Amino acid sequence: MFGDLHIHMILDGVYYRAAIDAQKEHPLDGLVRARLSDYQARGVCLLRDGGDAWGVSLRARELAGEYGIDYRSPAFPIYRRGHYGAFIGRGFDTEDEYRALLDEAGEKRADFIKLMISGLIDFDHFGVLTEPGPEPQDIRRMIELAHAAGFAVMAHANGDRAVTAALQAGVDSIEHGAYLSESVLLRMAQQRTLWVPTLSTIGNLIGSGRYPDAVLRRLLAQQQEAVRFVAAHGGRIGLGSDAGAWHVMHGQAISDELGYLTAALGPRTEPLLLEAEAYASVTFCRK
């Protein structure tokens, strides 16, 4: 079984606020162990968490070795205040505050840094993001400083503006990556930046009744075509489901994501995903 290169142990796939509230005071070891046990039963050996502000991913990392799982955590996601990320991450206004967060991540033995540098997909309207994210120069500076501190960088990023800035700074992985032009996809492929497209966060919503299926099907088809394009140009594509997101259930989401990627990549799927997983296991640990 493949690993999952993008999960959130704190979330439950049902309702993010209740899931966070349940573990705000302290991680629930019973819940974390149950999920780790399920991953173990599925043959999963590598999990990369997107982090949270309450230490759940760090506790999961402490426990994961008992289940034979290599668990990577950024401690907490980092976002620029006034932009997306407040519901799960730690924010900053000034460069000094950002540097302090990097120092704190280091003290918590973070394996890498997770940055939130764009908004979300608006699932009601095709082609729309909830916001573009911080200014490109700020994105580049955030990544440069994290690299200087010895961290690889995982970036939540959608849209050409945010992804281009991240690629210019040598970001180590792009998470989600919706609504990218061919020129940006080509650059990502040529730089061999790990792309984790999290197709389950789109495909698993089809039929839920929450969003228009016509929008979701169009977006999924576009993203699968982008995956084919990047693979055809030598890019690096990883399996990451965003497990814990709405309708994306821990454990099962690996099979869901694999199905969406296989539909896009066909027989190339397994070697591409294995290569990306091997790359991630080496890259997303502090140097």
Secondary structure in CASP SS format (residue, H / E / C, confidence):
PFRMAT SS
TARGET T0000
AUTHOR 0000-0000-0000
METHOD secondary structure of the structure
MODEL  1
M C 1.00
F C 1.00
G C 1.00
D E 1.00
L E 1.00
H E 1.00
I E 1.00
H C 1.00
M C 1.00
I C 1.00
L C 1.00
D C 1.00
G C 1.00
V C 1.00
Y C 1.00
Y H 1.00
R H 1.00
A H 1.00
A H 1.00
I H 1.00
D H 1.00
A H 1.00
Q H 1.00
K C 1.00
E C 1.00
H C 1.00
P C 1.00
L C 1.00
D H 1.00
G H 1.00
L H 1.00
V H 1.00
R H 1.00
A H 1.00
R H 1.00
L H 1.00
S H 1.00
D H 1.00
Y H 1.00
Q H 1.00
A H 1.00
R C 1.00
G C 1.00
V C 1.00
C C 1.00
L E 1.00
L E 1.00
R E 1.00
D E 1.00
G C 1.00
G C 1.00
D C 1.00
A C 1.00
W C 1.00
G C 1.00
V H 1.00
S H 1.00
L H 1.00
R H 1.00
A H 1.00
R H 1.00
E H 1.00
L H 1.00
A H 1.00
G H 1.00
E H 1.00
Y H 1.00
G C 1.00
I C 1.00
D E 1.00
Y E 1.00
R E 1.00
S C 1.00
P C 1.00
A C 1.00
F C 1.00
P E 1.00
I E 1.00
Y E 1.00
R E 1.00
R C 1.00
G C 1.00
H C 1.00
Y C 1.00
G C 1.00
A C 1.00
F C 1.00
I C 1.00
G C 1.00
R E 1.00
G E 1.00
F E 1.00
D C 1.00
T C 1.00
E H 1.00
D H 1.00
E H 1.00
Y H 1.00
R H 1.00
A H 1.00
L H 1.00
L H 1.00
D H 1.00
E H 1.00
A H 1.00
G H 1.00
E H 1.00
K C 1.00
R C 1.00
A C 1.00
D C 1.00
F C 1.00
I E 1.00
K E 1.00
L E 1.00
M E 1.00
I C 1.00
S C 1.00
G C 1.00
L C 1.00
I E 1.00
D C 1.00
F C 1.00
D C 1.00
H C 1.00
F C 1.00
G C 1.00
V C 1.00
L E 1.00
T C 1.00
E C 1.00
P C 1.00
G C 1.00
P C 1.00
E C 1.00
P H 1.00
Q H 1.00
D H 1.00
I H 1.00
R H 1.00
R H 1.00
M H 1.00
I H 1.00
E H 1.00
L H 1.00
A H 1.00
H H 1.00
A H 1.00
A C 1.00
G C 1.00
F C 1.00
A C 1.00
V E 1.00
M E 1.00
A E 1.00
H E 1.00
A E 1.00
N C 1.00
G C 1.00
D H 1.00
R H 1.00
A H 1.00
V H 1.00
T H 1.00
A H 1.00
A H 1.00
L H 1.00
Q H 1.00
A C 1.00
G C 1.00
V C 1.00
D C 1.00
S E 1.00
I E 1.00
E E 1.00
H E 1.00
G C 1.00
A C 1.00
Y C 1.00
L C 1.00
S C 1.00
E H 1.00
S H 1.00
V H 1.00
L H 1.00
L H 1.00
R H 1.00
M H 1.00
A H 1.00
Q H 1.00
Q H 1.00
R C 1.00
T C 1.00
L E 1.00
W E 1.00
V E 1.00
P C 1.00
T C 1.00
L C 1.00
S H 1.00
T H 1.00
I H 1.00
G H 1.00
N C 1.00
L C 1.00
I C 1.00
G C 1.00
S C 1.00
G C 1.00
R C 1.00
Y C 1.00
P C 1.00
D H 1.00
A H 1.00
V H 1.00
L H 1.00
R H 1.00
R H 1.00
L H 1.00
L H 1.00
A H 1.00
Q H 1.00
Q H 1.00
Q H 1.00
E H 1.00
A H 1.00
V H 1.00
R H 1.00
F H 1.00
V H 1.00
A H 1.00
A H 1.00
H C 1.00
G C 1.00
G C 1.00
R E 1.00
I E 1.00
G C 1.00
L C 1.00
G C 1.00
S C 1.00
D C 1.00
A E 1.00
G C 1.00
A C 1.00
W C 1.00
H C 1.00
V C 1.00
M C 1.00
H C 1.00
G C 1.00
Q H 1.00
A H 1.00
I H 1.00
S H 1.00
D H 1.00
E H 1.00
L H 1.00
G H 1.00
Y H 1.00
L H 1.00
T H 1.00
A H 1.00
A H 1.00
L H 1.00
G H 1.00
P H 1.00
R H 1.00
T H 1.00
E H 1.00
P H 1.00
L H 1.00
L H 1.00
L H 1.00
E H 1.00
A H 1.00
E H 1.00
A H 1.00
Y H 1.00
A H 1.00
S H 1.00
V H 1.00
T H 1.00
F C 1.00
C C 1.00
R C 1.00
K C 1.00
END
